Amino acid sequence: MKFIWDNTYLTRDERTRIKILVSILLFLCFFKFYAVVLYQPAFIPIDKHILDSVEMVSIKKKENYYAKRKFDSSKKNTSNWKEPQKKKSKKTTKNKPKPIANFRFNPNKISKDSLLMLGFPSYAVNSLLKYRSKGGVIRSINQMSKINGLDEATLERLTPYVDLDQPVRKKYADNTNIKKDSSLIKKKKYKRKEPKIFDINTGDTTDFMNLYGIGRVYSKRIINFRKSLGGFFTIEQIGDVWGIEDSLFLAIKPYLTVNASNIQKKNINNMSKDSLNKHPYINWQKSKTILAYKSAHGDYKHMDEFYNLHLLEDEFVDTMKQYFFVK
């Protein structure tokens, strides 16, 4: 009891505050009960004529709404009923059969309107005109049957009226004319002459073709190889041409001579990397060493300086002296 009394004991001020709160709550409860239950508002009299007029207005609005709705639905039904009649009338006018005529015609010359008069379908007319615009020519009935859109019934009906161009054949009077024309078509074969001794730096393709075993292809290779070199300084260089074997070279060697004075030499100091690589005896590695030495020591003053290059053989330097000079 002492524990409860110690924990629930209130001072005088606290007890007065609780009493005030309880009295306020009781007042509010009584006020609510009076306002809801006991208070009754004064009765306001309503005229019956006013109520009747309001009801009449609402009834008339409902009647007007339903009448308008019925009118709109009836209008839609009448419009839907009339439209099919118009469509049927249009279809009847469109589906009237067009008159078809039968007359003789050339499918390679006839116009579009005439094809439609013959009963050609529009798709077949367009495909035929497109084929003709690209240079096509109808030469047979079988070829005409391959036109897109042309049915078999229309083709059978128009077959007796088709006039096709007959191919023109050339008539030869005599067989001798045919032989002459065939001789003109054939290439003339080169008649080999007796070989003569000539200089390989001045000889042309005919001189090389007169040699046994050297035809048109080998002669062109020799001439192109001579141009890329600048000329031959020995007869043995013919053996360096691609395709000429030792046996063929030994067979034509007695008819060949060489004059080294006809070689066209070039200034080595004016040569670039691309021009050096075009020479048959100089590859990219040798051209690189030649230009590297030039860039390091300046222009060449004498052709003997090539012997100082370790990557160049002495035989190669002797050959270089025949085609290059220093200036």
Contacts in CASP RR format, 6 or more apart in sequence:
PFRMAT RR
TARGET T0000
AUTHOR 0000-0000-0000
METHOD contacts of the structure
MODEL  1
MKFIWDNTYLTRDERTRIKILVSILLFLCFFKFYAVVLYQPAFIPIDKHI
LDSVEMVSIKKKENYYAKRKFDSSKKNTSNWKEPQKKKSKKTTKNKPKPI
ANFRFNPNKISKDSLLMLGFPSYAVNSLLKYRSKGGVIRSINQMSKINGL
DEATLERLTPYVDLDQPVRKKYADNTNIKKDSSLIKKKKYKRKEPKIFDI
NTGDTTDFMNLYGIGRVYSKRIINFRKSLGGFFTIEQIGDVWGIEDSLFL
AIKPYLTVNASNIQKKNINNMSKDSLNKHPYINWQKSKTILAYKSAHGDY
KHMDEFYNLHLLEDEFVDTMKQYFFVK
10 18 0 8 1.000
98 119 0 8 1.000
100 117 0 8 1.000
100 118 0 8 1.000
100 119 0 8 1.000
101 117 0 8 1.000
101 118 0 8 1.000
102 118 0 8 1.000
102 157 0 8 1.000
102 158 0 8 1.000
102 161 0 8 1.000
103 118 0 8 1.000
103 161 0 8 1.000
104 161 0 8 1.000
104 162 0 8 1.000
104 163 0 8 1.000
105 114 0 8 1.000
105 115 0 8 1.000
105 118 0 8 1.000
105 158 0 8 1.000
105 161 0 8 1.000
105 162 0 8 1.000
105 163 0 8 1.000
106 162 0 8 1.000
106 163 0 8 1.000
106 164 0 8 1.000
106 165 0 8 1.000
107 128 0 8 1.000
107 138 0 8 1.000
107 144 0 8 1.000
107 162 0 8 1.000
107 164 0 8 1.000
108 132 0 8 1.000
108 137 0 8 1.000
108 138 0 8 1.000
108 164 0 8 1.000
108 165 0 8 1.000
112 125 0 8 1.000
112 129 0 8 1.000
115 124 0 8 1.000
115 125 0 8 1.000
115 128 0 8 1.000
116 122 0 8 1.000
116 125 0 8 1.000
118 158 0 8 1.000
118 161 0 8 1.000
119 154 0 8 1.000
120 128 0 8 1.000
120 150 0 8 1.000
120 154 0 8 1.000
121 149 0 8 1.000
121 150 0 8 1.000
121 151 0 8 1.000
121 154 0 8 1.000
123 148 0 8 1.000
123 149 0 8 1.000
124 147 0 8 1.000
124 148 0 8 1.000
124 149 0 8 1.000
124 150 0 8 1.000
124 154 0 8 1.000
127 147 0 8 1.000
127 148 0 8 1.000
127 149 0 8 1.000
128 138 0 8 1.000
128 147 0 8 1.000
131 147 0 8 1.000
137 165 0 8 1.000
138 144 0 8 1.000
138 164 0 8 1.000
139 164 0 8 1.000
139 165 0 8 1.000
139 167 0 8 1.000
140 164 0 8 1.000
141 155 0 8 1.000
141 159 0 8 1.000
141 162 0 8 1.000
141 164 0 8 1.000
144 150 0 8 1.000
144 155 0 8 1.000
144 162 0 8 1.000
145 152 0 8 1.000
145 155 0 8 1.000
172 178 0 8 1.000
190 209 0 8 1.000
190 216 0 8 1.000
192 209 0 8 1.000
192 210 0 8 1.000
192 212 0 8 1.000
193 210 0 8 1.000
194 210 0 8 1.000
195 210 0 8 1.000
195 211 0 8 1.000
195 212 0 8 1.000
195 252 0 8 1.000
195 255 0 8 1.000
196 207 0 8 1.000
196 210 0 8 1.000
196 255 0 8 1.000
197 254 0 8 1.000
197 255 0 8 1.000
197 256 0 8 1.000
197 257 0 8 1.000
198 207 0 8 1.000
198 255 0 8 1.000
198 256 0 8 1.000
198 257 0 8 1.000
199 257 0 8 1.000
199 258 0 8 1.000
199 259 0 8 1.000
199 262 0 8 1.000
200 222 0 8 1.000
200 226 0 8 1.000
200 232 0 8 1.000
200 235 0 8 1.000
200 238 0 8 1.000
200 256 0 8 1.000
200 257 0 8 1.000
200 258 0 8 1.000
201 226 0 8 1.000
201 231 0 8 1.000
201 232 0 8 1.000
201 258 0 8 1.000
201 259 0 8 1.000
201 260 0 8 1.000
201 262 0 8 1.000
201 263 0 8 1.000
202 259 0 8 1.000
202 262 0 8 1.000
204 223 0 8 1.000
205 216 0 8 1.000
205 219 0 8 1.000
205 220 0 8 1.000
205 223 0 8 1.000
206 219 0 8 1.000
208 214 0 8 1.000
208 215 0 8 1.000
208 218 0 8 1.000
208 219 0 8 1.000
208 222 0 8 1.000
208 223 0 8 1.000
209 215 0 8 1.000
209 216 0 8 1.000
209 219 0 8 1.000
211 252 0 8 1.000
211 255 0 8 1.000
212 251 0 8 1.000
212 252 0 8 1.000
213 248 0 8 1.000
213 251 0 8 1.000
213 252 0 8 1.000
214 222 0 8 1.000
214 248 0 8 1.000
214 252 0 8 1.000
218 241 0 8 1.000
218 243 0 8 1.000
218 244 0 8 1.000
221 241 0 8 1.000
221 242 0 8 1.000
221 243 0 8 1.000
222 238 0 8 1.000
222 241 0 8 1.000
222 244 0 8 1.000
225 240 0 8 1.000
225 241 0 8 1.000
225 280 0 8 1.000
226 232 0 8 1.000
228 278 0 8 1.000
228 279 0 8 1.000
228 280 0 8 1.000
229 237 0 8 1.000
229 263 0 8 1.000
229 279 0 8 1.000
229 280 0 8 1.000
229 281 0 8 1.000
229 323 0 8 1.000
230 263 0 8 1.000
230 264 0 8 1.000
230 323 0 8 1.000
231 262 0 8 1.000
231 263 0 8 1.000
231 264 0 8 1.000
231 323 0 8 1.000
232 238 0 8 1.000
232 258 0 8 1.000
232 260 0 8 1.000
232 263 0 8 1.000
233 258 0 8 1.000
233 260 0 8 1.000
233 263 0 8 1.000
233 322 0 8 1.000
234 258 0 8 1.000
235 253 0 8 1.000
235 256 0 8 1.000
235 257 0 8 1.000
235 258 0 8 1.000
238 244 0 8 1.000
238 249 0 8 1.000
238 252 0 8 1.000
238 253 0 8 1.000
238 256 0 8 1.000
239 246 0 8 1.000
239 249 0 8 1.000
240 280 0 8 1.000
260 322 0 8 1.000
263 322 0 8 1.000
263 323 0 8 1.000
265 322 0 8 1.000
265 323 0 8 1.000
265 324 0 8 1.000
265 325 0 8 1.000
266 323 0 8 1.000
266 324 0 8 1.000
266 325 0 8 1.000
267 324 0 8 1.000
267 325 0 8 1.000
267 326 0 8 1.000
267 327 0 8 1.000
268 290 0 8 1.000
268 300 0 8 1.000
268 303 0 8 1.000
268 320 0 8 1.000
268 324 0 8 1.000
268 325 0 8 1.000
268 326 0 8 1.000
269 294 0 8 1.000
269 299 0 8 1.000
269 300 0 8 1.000
269 326 0 8 1.000
269 327 0 8 1.000
271 324 0 8 1.000
273 287 0 8 1.000
273 288 0 8 1.000
273 291 0 8 1.000
276 282 0 8 1.000
276 286 0 8 1.000
276 287 0 8 1.000
276 290 0 8 1.000
276 291 0 8 1.000
277 283 0 8 1.000
277 284 0 8 1.000
277 287 0 8 1.000
279 323 0 8 1.000
281 316 0 8 1.000
281 319 0 8 1.000
281 320 0 8 1.000
282 290 0 8 1.000
285 311 0 8 1.000
286 311 0 8 1.000
286 312 0 8 1.000
286 316 0 8 1.000
289 309 0 8 1.000
289 311 0 8 1.000
289 312 0 8 1.000
290 306 0 8 1.000
290 309 0 8 1.000
290 312 0 8 1.000
293 305 0 8 1.000
293 308 0 8 1.000
293 309 0 8 1.000
294 300 0 8 1.000
299 326 0 8 1.000
300 306 0 8 1.000
300 326 0 8 1.000
301 326 0 8 1.000
302 326 0 8 1.000
303 317 0 8 1.000
303 320 0 8 1.000
303 321 0 8 1.000
303 324 0 8 1.000
303 325 0 8 1.000
303 326 0 8 1.000
306 312 0 8 1.000
306 317 0 8 1.000
306 320 0 8 1.000
307 314 0 8 1.000
307 317 0 8 1.000
312 320 0 8 1.000
END
